[in-house]
Amino acid sequence: MSSVSKVTLSTELPLPAETVAGLCRKPETMLFVLSPVVRFRELHVPDLLEVGAEASGRIWWFGIIPSWTHRLTVVKADPLEIYTNERSGPARVWNHRLTFEPIDANSCRYTDEIETESGWRGAPTRLFVRLMFAHRHRRWQTLAGILS
């Protein structure tokens, strides 16, 4: 296996860590935070996100341009951490860790850490991750504002 590079993005949310962790386990939340850039067709997600669970969905850019199928396998599913191995299009390495760190009883730091292939081969994936996950974190702020 080639070496990996990490991209990490964090945001503080005005919601308890347990609430954000629970929301991350719901497909509806994923669809909201990725919208409108990424939409899914043929989405197959288990009811319970536990170790060994697998999910997949066909990506459609902006809901109109069909693309590849994204697949993930849950490797770790603790109350305040989720870790997945994912496969998508040209990305040969895509490991995703989501952590939910309590700041106080009513807020938390939500962090996405994505491991991608190092070097020039992984550069397009890292650029995509930085752009898409910045969007994702803005959408999380919107969602938190609605829920808090």
Buried (B, 14 or more C-beta within 10 A) or exposed (E): EEEBBEBEBEBEBEBBBEBBBBBBBEBEBBBBBBBEBBBBEEBEBEEEBEEEBEBBBBBBEEEEEEEEBBBBBBBEBEEBBBBBBBBBBEBBBBBBBBBBBBEEEEBBBBBBBBBBBBEEBBEBBBEBBEEBBEBBBEBBBEBBEEEE
